[in-house]
């Protein structure tokens, strides 16, 4: 690698770090004809940074030149930064050489927009096409779809990429107009709709013709910036729910705002706490895998998630009337709502209790986190904890340990003598 390429790589890899939607879950591309790479049956992102983000994809921008001037973006037109751009051949060579040296297992490619959307998207497609057809590359490829690109280019991109994604960026149209006036929701949602329709069409074609070409087999995703504008968690999660329902997204990613911009349009100047980003991810998980509705997690009374405790525990404490749940008779959906019981544990419970009545010892062996669950369940009609504990006491015990219970009891005893 010469100095020129190294310089470009340093700039364009650094610029790509703000896009967190680089998971490759769902990729099943097989290695055919003794090609390079294999995305079948593996989570490509098997190496992680300290904050949990993967780094085994070559994650770069094609260019950080951009015709747009989005206030929250480090690559905005008015920002005085070093600019660089790869050629199509340079990205192809980098991908192949990094793969052969076992540095990466796939490519995550995004780009600033130079000239126009089609001009940029056409180059992204050419990179994926050259890797697949000329170099027989079977590793994972994730392409960012450029809002405003033609349907034809998006459809072609899906033939060569494992996953496509369109960043919706901000939670409301109003915020987008304030901070990115050259963009609009219609421009972003149209390609999402195109991808969604093509995914459905591809599945139908595969049922009829076994050799029909795959279209973005790992589906589509999107990303929201959290905390750059004043929207609360309710507005963010309602938008995510709409995206899941309307476009069948594989996943929505949430990126806590990092104040990389000195643009006067930005009213928020502090970094979004990581814990808020984490709580939104947990709430998203509840919506997708635990059967929770958005209004159960956040609503007009509780528009923001509790930063001290996870959203599942927060819901349970607000809805004590549903508890305790008898583990040996409750249905699967209700067991899933017990804090400390995950999807795998719930399935094991339902399966195991067909053969024997379960005890607390059984639950511990299954993997249930009894520190949380014991306040909300019974086994064979018995409970490990007093059913009249207040919400606040349960909260303190879970957060701070058994000392909180003892302190509370001491206070109660002292009050008797006052």
Secondary structure as UniProt FT lines:
FT   HELIX           3..15
FT   HELIX           16..18
FT   TURN            25..26
FT   TURN            33..34
FT   TURN            40..41
FT   TURN            50..51
FT   STRAND          57..61
FT   TURN            71..72
FT   TURN            74..75
FT   TURN            77..78
FT   HELIX           88..100
FT   TURN            101..102
FT   STRAND          106..110
FT   HELIX           117..129
FT   HELIX           130..134
FT   STRAND          140..144
FT   TURN            147..148
FT   HELIX           151..160
FT   STRAND          163..165
FT   HELIX           173..179
FT   TURN            181..182
FT   HELIX           185..208
FT   TURN            210..211
FT   TURN            217..218
FT   STRAND          220..226
FT   HELIX           233..247
FT   STRAND          251..256
FT   TURN            264..265
FT   HELIX           274..289
FT   HELIX           294..297
FT   HELIX           311..318
FT   HELIX           320..322
FT   STRAND          325..326
FT   TURN            327..329
FT   HELIX           332..336
FT   TURN            339..340
FT   HELIX           343..352
FT   TURN            353..355
FT   HELIX           360..366
FT   HELIX           370..373
FT   TURN            374..376
FT   STRAND          377..379
FT   TURN            380..381
FT   TURN            387..388
FT   HELIX           391..400
FT   HELIX           403..415
FT   TURN            416..417
//
